[in-house]
Amino acid sequence: MEIIIRGDKIKVTDSMKEYIKEKLGKLNKYLKNDEEVRASVAVKITGKDKIIEITIPLDSVILRSEEKQDDFYKAVDKTVDKLIRQLRKNKTRLSKHNKIKEEIELDEITELKNKDIIEKRKKVSVKPMSEEEAILEMELTDHEFYMFINEKDNKPAVVYKRKKGGYGIITSE
């Protein structure tokens, strides 16, 4: 796996690079043709927090994980753990594209299937409204997102809270 590491407002030392490479080496057991895979790692610092963002584009999916911690090493560990979970979760889909090894044990697959069961379904009525009204509705319901019909274009949309603060909108094409 080719690993590209860059720092944003931080100088990434050789020991930090080695630690990232060592931890990302765990992913090789899940990837076929791992020499063709490229991982982009961004190390950022905001205040006392270290943010590790790893992106690995594969044929059928882009694996991405971001973690914010006060300790660099904890952030790397948690980010790589999230990527491993994503690989395991997407094993079936990824194996169709010949990128994932089929050496994941049966008990891991069973464990994942049990976690992937939809536990709750909910029907909601979506009403035409402005983005501002949707944000207010979301805040009133104390949810992380809210589905509505955007009155600008009369298409379904979802407003959500962003991790870094503020809001985002997802719309259909």
Long-range contacts (C-beta under 8 A, 24 or more apart in sequence): 1-25, 1-27, 1-28, 1-31, 1-34, 1-35, 1-37, 1-38, 1-39, 2-35, 2-37, 2-38, 2-39, 3-38, 3-39, 3-41, 4-38, 4-39, 4-40, 4-41, 5-41, 5-43, 6-40, 6-41, 6-42, 6-43, 7-42, 7-43, 7-44, 8-42, 8-43, 8-44, 8-45, 9-44, 9-45, 9-46, 10-43, 10-44, 10-45, 10-50, 12-43, 16-43, 16-72, 19-73, 19-76, 20-52, 20-76, 23-76, 23-77, 23-80, 24-54, 24-80, 26-80, 26-84, 27-56, 27-80, 27-83, 27-84, 27-87, 29-101, 29-103, 30-84, 30-87, 30-88, 30-91, 30-100, 30-101, 30-104, 31-58, 31-87, 31-99, 31-100, 31-101, 32-98, 32-99, 32-100, 32-101, 33-98, 33-99, 37-99, 43-72, 50-75, 51-75, 52-76, 52-79, 53-79, 54-79, 54-80, 54-83, 56-83, 58-94, 58-97, 58-99, 59-97, 59-98, 59-99, 60-93, 60-94, 60-96, 60-97, 60-99, 61-90, 61-93, 61-94, 63-87, 66-163, 88-112, 89-116, 126-156, 128-154, 131-157, 131-159, 131-169, 134-159, 135-159, 135-167
